[in-house]
Amino acid sequence: MKRVLVITYYWPPSGGSGVQRWVKFSKFFPQYGWQPVVYTPSNPSMPAVDRSLGNEIPPEVEVVRNVIHEPYEIYRKFIGKGGSKGAQEVEPIHGGKMSFKKKVSVFIRGNFFIPDPRCWWIRPSVRFLTKYLKEHPVDAIISTGPPQSMHLIARKLSRKTGIPWVADFRDAWTKMFFYKHLMLTKRSDRKHHRLEKAVLDEATRVVSVSPRERNDFQAMTSNKVYLLTNGFDAEDYKGTYERDDNFNVVQTGLFADTGNSPALWKVLSDKCKADEEFSKVLRIRLVGKIDQAIIDSIKDAGLGDNLMNFGYKDHTVAVREQRNASMLILPLRREPEYASALPGKLFEYLASRRPIIGLGQRDSAMATIVDETHAGKVFDWDDEAGMKDYVDECWEKFKSDSLDDNDYDISRFDRKRIAGEYVKLLEEII
């Protein structure tokens, strides 16, 4: 078996979307003759915990852990947040109202920890891995970010060892939605762009997960940028599934307040008032990290009795909820940069075959795929009339037992297939 070193911050027992991509690729790589050697922190800050993901990792995968030192404990004490390091991640950076302490912390984060607060791990990791690779050689290196510090580790390591390197971008860097909120000085902004271009130019191959983000990266470099999207694991969705008798409106994963749609809750509330049968069977089922503003908005619409907030659950539970859905909520953040993003749960929603109601820009990359696969409809966050018509349509089909699974061919998003394409890329560079 050939060996590939995968440098990633997120790895089980960490949960969340940042873990899924390389847990699944690591599952399938051995079937194509490649052994993943995963390098990851032994003590990371975990936004969520999902121990079930550990069951996905085959015995061929070698995991190498090393201690990381991060500034998050200082940050929490500074802004007055309690809890242990593993219990919660730093609050998302946004452009809304912030306390003075939060503003100071964001300024420090943006200008003193470049490209991100994991930058303290770069030098120790390069020293550790240089020694490790002398005794345990690999054929290629893959770095996956964010955090973008993982790319800087791989860059230095590839320089020292001459091992070919793939920079795998799960999200954008300077075009990430929160980048503009980092309160960067001109000097810091230049440094971010300089490091980003260095990674794009020096990597043996560059990979992006979204067509529009790929095009943005391509405009910055003469190095070819490849598109290898996220996807779904067909094994997670195999077999038949018996659904309950409720009209389940389901959202799994992160639901940020910047993706909230009061118009959707109003549509559901108005329909409850007008249709007693609908009111009795409507269930709004939220599984994941849900901002309190979302919960408040649902309750303000008078839907508190219809709400079921499960909090963060294992991935197996999320899949079960997706398959039991009558409608799946797929929200984008109200940030212009998010029009280029393809949320990881989009592909799992496709695999569940249930109707999607998307919230976001109609010209977004997400909307393009939802339209192409006939998986549902995407509406602007405030398009109350459009949402009403779609909810009515799904409800009428639900009552007549004709809210069928979508049968469009989505095999191009099968993770095993995409893993095979990734392996071809690795074979080209060794």
N, C-alpha and C positions, 0 to 999 in steps of 0.2 A: 504494500500500500504506500502511495505517496503521502506526504504529511504537509499540512498547512497550519500555520500558526494564526489563530484568530484572536485579535486583541479587542476586547469588549469590556465596557464597564458593567453592563447589565447582563446578569446570568442568574439562573435559579440558585437560591430560593427567591430572588427578586421576581416580582410579577410585573404586569403591565405590557403595553405594546412594544416597548423598547427591547424586550427580551425575546419576543416571539420569532423574529426573523432568523436569528442565528441559532436558537434552539432547534428550529425546524430544519434549517440547512444542515446543521450538525447531525441531525437524525438521518438525513438522506445522503450526505456526502460519502459515507462508507460504502453505500450501494453502488457508487460510481468509482470506487477504488481510491478514495482519499480519506485519510484519517485526520479529523480536526484535533488540533492541540489548542485548547482554549485558555487564554491568559486573562485573568479577571481579578479584581480585588477580593481579599479575604474578609474585609470589613466595610463593604460599601454602605452608602446611605440609600435605603430602599424605600421608594414611594409606595410600594405595596409588596406583599409576600404571597407567593403562590407555589407551594411545595409540590403541587401536582405536576408542574412542568418538569420536575426532575425525572419523572417517569418516562419522559419523551427521549431522554438522552441514552443512546445505545452504549454498550460496554466498550466499543472501539474508541470512544471519545476520551481523550486525556485532558484533564482540567488542572491547570497550574495556577495557584493563588498566591498573591503577595500583598502585604499590608499597604494600605493607602492612608495618607494623612490629609484630611480635608478641613476647611474652615467653617463647616456648618454648625458645629457646636458653639463656636464664638458668635456666629450669626444669630442663632436661636436665643442665646442669652441676651444679645444686644437688643433684639426686638421684643423680648419678653415672651418667647414661645417655649413651652415646656415639652416634655416627652423625650424619649430616647432617640438616638440617632437612627435606629432602624424603623421607628414608628411612622415617620412622615418625611416627606421631601420639602424643600424650600417652596414657598408659595410661588405660583407662576408669576412671571414678570409681565406687567401690563401697563397700559397708559392711563388707567383710572386714578381716582384719588388715592393718595398714599400718605401715611403719617411721615413726619420729619425723619424718624428713625429708619423707616422703610426706604425713603429716598436716599438717605446716606448709605444704607446697606447696598442698594442697587448701584449707586455710583461706585462704591468700593469694588463690588463684584465685577462691574463692567470694565473698570480701568486698572485694577490691580491684579486681577486674576484672568489673564488672557491666554488662551481663548475662553477658558471657563475655570471654575473652582477645582477642577481635577488636574490643573497644570502642575501641582506639586508632585504628581506621580510620574511625570515624564522622565526626568533624569534617573531616579531610582529604578524605574522599569527598564530603561535602556541598559543600565549596568547589569541588572539581574538577568535580562534576557540574552545579552551578549554572552555572558558566562553559560547560561543554560543551553544555548544553541550550539556551543562548542561540543557539548556532551550529548545533545539530543537534536541533531540537525533536522531541518525542515526544507521543503522544496519551494515554498512560497509563504508570503505573509499577507493577511487581510486585516485591515483596521476598519472598525465600524463606528460611526459617530452620527449624532452627538452621543456623549460629549466629544468635541472635536480634538481634545487633547490626545485621544486614542490615535488619531492620524499623525500627530507630531511624534509620538512614541515610535510608530512604524517608520516614519520618515527617517529619523535618526538611526534606527536599527538597520534599515535597508542600506543606508549610506555606509555603515560600519561593516556590514556583512556581505553586501552585494546580492542579497536574496531579493528576488522580484517581489513587488508589493502591489496589492490592489487596495485602493481607498474606496470604501463602501459608505456612501452617504445616505443614511435613512431619512435625513431632513436636510434642508438648505443650511447655509452658514450665515453669511452676511445678509442674505435675503430671507432669513427666518423671521417669522412674524414679530417676535419679541425683541429682535436686534435693535430696532429703532427706539425702544424704551430703555436701553441700557445706560443712558446718560453719558455716552462716550465723548471724550475729548477728541479733537481732530487727530492728535497723535495716536490715541488708542484705536480710533477708527482706521487709520492708515495701517497700523500693525495688524489688525484683524484681516484686512484685505491682502496685506503682504503675505501673511501666513496661509490664507486660503489659496492664493495663487500659487504659492510654493508647493503646497500639497497637490494641487491640480496638475502642475507642470512636472513634478518630480515622480509622482506615482507611475508605476509601470502600466497600470490600468486604473481608470476611474469608473465607478458604478453609481448610478442614481436610481431612485425608486419611482420617480414621477416624470412623465414626458416633458412637462414645462420646467421642472427643476433641472432636468438633464440639459435642456436647451439653455437655461441660464448659466449653468456650469460651462457648457460648451463655448459660450460667448467669451469666457474668461481665459481660455487656454487653447493651444493648438493640439493638445493631447486629446485623443478621441474619448468621449464620455459614453458609456454603455448604459442601456436601460434594462434593469432587471427588477421588476416590481415586487412588492410583497404579494402574498397570495393566501391560499387556504390549504389545509391538510385534509385530503379527501377522507382519510381514516377517521377524522373527528366527526364526520357527518354521514357515515355509512349506516345502513339499516333503516328500517321504518320507524316512525315516531307517532305515538298517539297523543293528539292535542286535547286540551281540556275544552270546556264549553264556554269560556270567556272570550271576549274581544280584547286581546292583550296587545297593548301598545308598549313596545319594549325598546329600551336603550341599554346597551352594554358598553363598558369601558368608561373612559373619562368624559364627563359632560361639564364643560366650563361655562361659567356665567356669561362669557362673551359669545357663546353659541345659543343662548336662550332665545326662545320664540314665544313671547306672550300671546301672539296671534294663534299659535297652535293650541295653547291651553284654552283660549277663548272659544275656538271652534269646538273643542271637545266639551267644554262646559255648556255652551249653547245647545249642543245636540243632546246632552243629558237632560236639560230642562225641557226640550221639545219632544223627547222620545224616552219614555219611562223604561222600555225594554233595553235600550242602549245603556241607560244609566245603571241598570242592574248588573250588566255583564261587562262593563268597561273596567279594565284594570290597566293602570299605568305602572309598569314594572321596570324599575331602574336597578341595574346591576353594575356596580363599579364605583369609581370616585366621582361623586356628584357634588358640585358646588352648592352651598346652602342657598344661594340666590335662586337656583333652579327649584329647589323644594319650596321655598317661599312663594315663588311665582305660581306654582301649581296649586298650592293651598289658597292663594289669593284669588284664584279663578274659581274657587269653590269645589275643587276636585280632591280635597284631602281624603275623603272616604274612598276614593278610587285609587289612591296612590299606595304603591308597595315599594318601599325603598330598602333594598337588600344590602346595600353597601358593597364593598369589594369582596368578590368571591373567586374561587378557583376557576380556571379557564373552562373546565368541564361543565361547570354550572352556567357560565355565560353561553356556551354552545347550546345547552339544553333550553335556555330561555329564548335564544334566537330561533330555534326550531319550533318553539311553542307560540311564536308571535303571529298576530294577525296583521300587525304593521310594525316595522322597525324604524326607529328614529335615527337618522344619520346626520348629526349636526356638524357644520363647520363653524369656526370662530368668525366673529365679525371683524376680520382683519383682511385687508386687500391681498396680503401675501398668501393667505390660506386658499385662494383660488387655484394655486398651483399644486397644492398638497393632495395626496391620496391617502386618507386615513386607513390604517391597517385593518380596521374592522369592516371597511367597505367590502373586502374580499371574503371575509367570513360571512357577512350578510348575504353576499351573492351565493355562497355555498349552502346557506340555510334555505334558499329558494323562496323566502317569504317576501311580501311586498315592502318596499323601502319608501319612506317619506323623508326625503333629504331636505335639509335646511341650509341654505347657502346661496352663493352666486350661481345664477342660471348658466353662466359661461365658464364655470369652474371645471377643473380636470375631473372632479368627482362626478359632476352632472353628465359629463361626456360619457363616462363608463356606465352610469346608471341608465342613460338613454340607449346606448349601444346594446346593452344586454337585456333591455326591456324588463329591468328589475324593479321599477317603480317610477316615482316622479320626484323632481327636486324643485323646491319653491324658495323664493326669497323669504327671509325670516318674517317679513311683515305681510306676505301675500295671503291674507285671511280668506279671500274668495277662492283662490286656487286650492288651498288646503281643505276648505269646506267641501268642495266638489270631490276631491280625492277620498276624503274620509267617508263621504256619502257613498261613493262607488264601492269602496272596500266593505263597508257595512252591509250594503245590499247583497254583495257576493257572499259575505259571511252568513247572512240569514238564509240564503238559498243553497248553502253548502257548496259554493262554486269558487271560493277564494283559494284557487289551486296554486300549487308550487310552480314557480317559473321553470321552464324546461329549456331555456336558452343554453347553448354550448359555452361554458366558461372554462374549458379545460386549459386554456392558455394561462390561467391564473393558478393552476395546481402547483403547489410548492415543490413537489417531487420533480415535476417537469422543469421548473425554473432552476432547481438545484442542478439538474443535468446541464442546463445552459451555462450555469456558473462554472461548473467543472470544465467545460469546453474552453472557457476564458482562461482558467488556470493552466490548462494543457498548452495553451498558446504561448505562455510566457516563461515556461521552465525549459 
